[in-house]
């Protein structure tokens, strides 16, 4: 199986920004034999503050993502928050992503499953990895066997996440690819008071450990200038660092696959 890469900005800030990142990501990814999906959200429905930027909304956002697909030929991943969004998102997205906070929401899962698209479910920060078997069963019993699970850290006290690498092995027992979400795993939820903090300096180390532990792919949020990002800037990878990081991670993946 090819190494899976899901990467892009946290949220659609503007069409120009999305097209810039997508173009640069295509150039980077073209160097590697990987299964790549460009990820961006049209709406961030679980921001810390009511005043936080959420995105352009579904219709405009999906229109921009459709342009990415048409211009660059990239596959698309985007997340949904309500069941009625599933079918509309599936008209553009190749992967429909279920946010961690919503991973147990039965109506959302079954609506996503009925689209027939690949479903990537983020493991809730509050859940044990073995409990994700019930999430997988909901998708399969709804007639869809195209499933990914993502490890994105576990709540550890207030405003802190930790990563247990054995979670990857546990979730692989469901016979589905397990993706490591390298950037959300270094978040500090609500750590900046009215917004989420994070420490991107740990992303590379955790990503290397996850790939060495057997992760089937990597999720990461990237931005040309994380300090100015409208969402998840503290944990986003600088776009200029993506090529070097992927080069090293794919080398580790190739070694693990030979074992």
BELJO-V480520 format. One record per residue. N is the residue number from 1. SS is DSSP state (~ for helix, > for strand, _ for the rest). PHI is phi in radians with two decimals (NA if undefined). Layout:
BEGIN
N	SS	PHI
N	SS	PHI
END
This chain:
BEGIN
1	_	NA
2	_	-1.21
3	_	-1.10
4	>	-1.66
5	>	-2.15
6	>	-2.06
7	>	-2.66
8	>	2.90
9	_	-1.26
10	_	-0.98
11	>	-2.41
12	_	-1.26
13	_	-1.59
14	_	-2.85
15	~	-1.12
16	~	-1.07
17	~	-1.11
18	~	-1.10
19	~	-1.17
20	~	-1.11
21	~	-1.16
22	~	-1.07
23	~	-1.11
24	~	-1.21
25	~	-1.15
26	~	-1.09
27	~	-1.07
28	~	-1.18
29	~	-1.14
30	_	-1.08
31	_	-1.40
32	_	-2.19
33	_	-1.60
34	_	-2.28
35	>	-1.72
36	>	-1.85
37	>	-2.28
38	>	-1.44
39	>	-2.00
40	_	-2.77
41	>	-1.72
42	_	-1.52
43	_	-2.68
44	_	-1.83
45	_	-1.50
46	_	-2.17
47	_	-1.15
48	_	-1.10
49	_	-2.02
50	_	-1.10
51	_	-1.49
52	_	-1.22
53	_	-1.16
54	_	-1.86
55	_	2.23
56	_	-1.44
57	_	1.66
58	~	-1.15
59	~	-1.11
60	~	-1.17
61	~	-1.12
62	~	-1.15
63	~	-1.10
64	~	-1.19
65	~	-1.11
66	~	-1.11
67	~	-1.15
68	~	-1.04
69	~	-1.11
70	~	-1.24
71	~	-1.37
72	~	-1.91
73	_	1.19
74	_	-1.59
75	>	-1.34
76	>	-2.10
77	>	-2.18
78	>	-2.57
79	>	-1.83
80	>	-2.18
81	_	-2.16
82	_	-2.37
83	_	-0.96
84	_	-1.18
85	~	-1.41
86	~	-1.05
87	~	-1.13
88	~	-1.14
89	~	-1.11
90	~	-1.14
91	_	-1.21
92	_	-2.07
93	_	-1.43
94	_	-1.56
95	>	-2.15
96	>	-1.74
97	>	-1.81
98	>	-1.80
99	_	-1.06
100	~	-1.00
101	~	-1.09
102	~	-1.94
103	_	-1.19
104	_	-1.77
105	_	-1.30
106	~	-1.03
107	~	-1.10
108	~	-1.18
109	~	-1.11
110	~	-1.22
111	~	-1.13
112	~	-1.11
113	~	-1.04
114	~	-1.17
115	_	-1.26
116	_	1.42
117	_	-1.38
118	>	-1.11
119	>	-2.01
120	>	-1.87
121	>	-1.87
122	>	-1.33
123	_	-1.16
124	_	-1.04
125	_	-1.09
126	_	-1.78
127	_	-1.98
128	_	-1.34
129	~	-1.05
130	~	-1.23
131	~	-1.30
132	~	-1.22
133	~	-1.05
134	~	-1.24
135	~	-1.14
136	~	-1.05
137	~	-1.08
138	~	-1.08
139	~	-1.19
140	~	-1.12
141	~	-1.22
142	_	-1.61
143	_	1.65
144	_	-2.25
145	_	-1.86
146	_	-1.60
147	>	-2.35
148	>	-2.19
149	>	-2.07
150	>	-2.17
151	>	-1.55
152	_	-2.41
153	_	1.64
154	>	-2.24
155	>	-1.03
156	_	-2.43
157	_	1.31
158	_	-1.52
159	_	1.04
160	_	-2.39
161	>	-2.12
162	>	-2.24
163	_	-2.02
164	_	-1.80
165	_	-1.14
166	~	-1.19
167	~	-1.04
168	~	-1.10
169	~	-1.14
170	~	-1.06
171	~	-1.28
172	~	-1.17
173	_	-1.12
174	_	-1.41
175	_	1.07
176	_	-2.33
177	>	-1.11
178	>	-2.05
179	>	-1.77
180	>	-1.73
181	>	-1.51
182	_	-1.27
183	_	-1.60
184	~	-1.19
185	~	-1.21
186	~	-1.82
187	>	-1.19
188	>	-2.13
189	_	-0.94
190	_	1.18
191	_	-1.20
192	_	-1.80
193	_	1.50
194	_	-1.70
195	_	-2.66
196	_	-1.47
197	>	-1.70
198	>	3.02
199	_	-2.46
200	~	-1.14
201	~	-1.09
202	~	-1.63
203	~	-1.01
204	~	-1.07
205	~	-1.15
206	~	-1.18
207	~	-1.10
208	~	-1.07
209	~	-1.12
210	~	-1.15
211	~	-1.15
212	~	-1.12
213	_	-1.36
214	_	1.96
215	_	-1.00
216	_	-1.50
217	>	-3.05
218	>	-2.38
219	>	-1.97
220	>	-2.70
221	>	-1.67
222	>	-2.19
223	>	-2.73
224	_	-1.05
225	_	-2.51
226	~	-0.96
227	~	-1.09
228	~	-1.87
229	_	-1.11
230	_	-1.48
231	_	-2.74
232	_	1.04
233	~	-1.03
234	~	-1.07
235	~	-1.93
236	_	-1.41
237	>	-1.44
238	>	-1.19
239	~	-0.98
240	~	-1.20
241	~	-1.69
242	~	-1.12
243	~	-1.03
244	~	-1.07
245	~	-1.11
246	~	-1.11
247	~	-0.97
248	~	-1.24
249	~	-1.19
250	~	-1.19
251	~	-1.06
252	~	-1.12
253	~	-1.04
254	~	-1.11
255	~	-1.14
256	~	-1.09
257	~	-1.16
258	_	-1.46
259	_	-1.25
END
